[in-house]
Amino acid sequence: MPTNLSGRTYRNMEMEPLLNTREMRALQLEKLRKLAARLYEGKPFWRDRMKGAGVRPDRIRTLEDYGRSVPVFDKVQRRELAEACGMDMTRVVDATIGVPMENLVLMAATSGTTGEPTPYPMTARDIDWLSENLARMLWRIGVGPGDRIVHAFGLSMWLAGVPYLQFFQRSGACLFPVGAEGGTEKILKFASLFKANVLACTPSLAEHLAAKAPEHLGRAVGELGIKRLFCGGEPGAGIPEVRRNLEAAYGAKLSDSGAGFGISCDHPEYQGMHHVADDTVLFELVDPETYEPVRFEDGARGLPVFTTLEGEGFLWFRETIGDVCQVFTEPCPCGATGFRYRIIGRCDDMLKVKGIIVYPAAIDGVISGFTPRVTGEFRIVLSEPPPRVVPPLCLKIERGEHVAETDLPALEREIQERMKSRLKVTPRIQWLPPGALERSMNKTRFIEKNYNGK
């Protein structure tokens, strides 16, 4: 494990050594029963869901009881609730939080993949436990007092924007809230002028900044002195090819975060993200199609379902945000505690080609392995609504700056062979010149929809 702050292995030496243990599960059950009782007694929406499933808080004897009996709350149900409330988001929030509306002090709301707001309301207490979790994550990667973080996630309403700025402050580091909205030049110049040594942003933005640094700064991004990339919002930071490219460009360590409260370690081979928040967030797995519980064991795959054990406004009560994960419960070679998980893809983005399930993140991993012969930018072109794709799978890929058109047929064959070997799918490729595809300062959209209702 890396040497961390103040000579301590973990920020919280009381809780973090107990992650993923029987002792922690006992604490989770105690907190869970209190939460369920509070919601049952004080929130009609949650009481009705429990009653409808035949659940009484005093009959929840084990975590397994809870997982078998309380229904999963997903984005479809949240959207149905919003429609039932006439798209009045204050009514949606009032129904789903665990405290009176007057207790809220901060609201974030992201559109996600549906285009409709997903609210993230917070009380002062929520900000406290969320800040603790983010501080644990930063502690594990050696970020704290004396460090300077350029915050380049989207600030406007994104959870990773202004809220993360507040959460990050618990670490003691100095924050520079440039935001993705500040634009490429401003982000790079602030990092240079104030000698920042940590960059927090999406992996795709980190790639874009690396490509643009010579133009805006007159030097490579590796000369900025960034020691740590804190990336999230996309699965790219967990893709070996993307990790290698970014670490080589910046001369920095890359940390993957997200889909809960996890942070990757610095083991030479990506081990997934260590979940650091067992005492505040219960993490379960269910089957993505049936929502039946999946046994939580090493190598298991499924849809994560979260319960915020101390949540008030920021409340998930067996809620899924749509990621598909694989978990690892055996000890990590790095020695740090916490089960690990890696993002496989998103339910929203799942594609089926001749019955083969393919996620855009996996395609990204293949294409990134061919840089600099490709820029790394691509789009999946769909002619009808997913998940079913009539073969062949069509891709638009930008060729690298110094790749001649005469080199493209051979490069195309290489990519097709690599995808067939890894993903069991052979794509049709349309080549584009460098810079042809729009870059995103927030989350990259890999899918181009060429059908009605896009």
C-alpha positions, 0 to 999 in steps of 0.5 A: 500500500502507498504511504498515506497521510500522518503515517496512518493507513486509513483516515478512519482507523475505527471503521475502515479496518472493519470494511467487508467483515462480519462485524461491519455487517452487524453494524449495517443491520443495526443501522438498516433497521433504524432507517427502515423504521424511521421511513415506515413511521414518517414517510408515506411513500416508503411505508406504502412500498414496504406495506405493498411488499409485506414488509415490516421493519421489526421483521427484518432479521438479517440483511438477506431478509431485507434484500429478499423483501424490499423492492428495488427502486430504479430510474423507471419507477422514479420517472413514473413517480415524477409523472404522477407528480406532474413533473413537480420535482419538489413533490418528488423530492418530498416523497422520496427523502427521509426528512421534511423538505425544510431540512434540505440545505443543498440540491444537485440534479443531473439529467443522466441518460434519460434527459429528465432530472435525477435529484440529489437533495442533501441535509447538513448531516448528509454533507457530513457523512458524504464528506467523510467518505470522499475524504477517506477516498482521497486519504487512500491516494495520498491527497490531503493538506498541502495539495492543490486540486483543480476541480474540472468536473461539471459544476452546474447541478452535477453531483460531482460539481459543487457538492464534490467541492464541499466534500473534498474540503474535508480532506484539507486540500486546497480546491480550485473550482474551475469546472468543466464549463471553464473550458480547456484553456482555463483549466490548463492555465489554472493548473499551470499558474497555481501549480496544482498537483491533482486534477479531478475530472472525467477520463475523457476530459483528461484525454482532451486536456492532454491533447490540447496542452501543447496548443494552449500552454506551449508544452506537454501536459506531463510538464504541469507537475500533476501527481494524481488524476482523480477520475470518475463519471465514466468507466474509462479510468478502469480500462487498462489502455486508457489508464496507461495512456493517461498515466504516460501523458501526465506522468501521474497516477490515475485513480478511478472513482464512482458508482458508489464510494470507491477508489482504485488502489495503485497496484500495477494491475487494476484491481477495481475500486475499493468500497470505503463506505460500508458503515454508511452505504449498504451495497448489494447485487441483483440480477439486471433483468429479474432484480433477484438477489445475486450472492455477494461473492468473489467474481459475482456480477450484477446490478448494484443496489444501494441503501444509504444507512445514514441518509436523510435527503440523500436517500437511497433505499434499495435504489439502483443507478443503472451500472453493471458491476463485478465485485471482488471480495477476496483480499486485494494484493495492495493490502487495503481493506474493502471489497472491490468492484469494477464497472462493466457497463450501464443497463441503459447502454447495453447492446445485443449483437447476435445474442452477444452482450456488448457495452460501450466501455468494452469497445472503448477499451479495444479502441484506446489500445490503438492510440496514437493510430486512432485518436480514441474518439468513436461513436456507435451508430444505431439505426434502431432502438437498443439493446438489439443491434442488427449486425454488423455493429457500426462504428465511426472512428477517428484516425490518428493525426499521422495515419495515411488513408492508405494505412486504414484498411490494415488498421481496420482489420486489426481492430476488427480482429481484436474486437472479435477476439475480445468481444466476439463481435466484428464491426463495420468501421467508418473512418473520420479525420481527427477532430471530426467528433464533438468532444464533451467536457462532461460525460462522453456519449458513445452512442449516435442514434439514427432513428426516430425518437432520438 
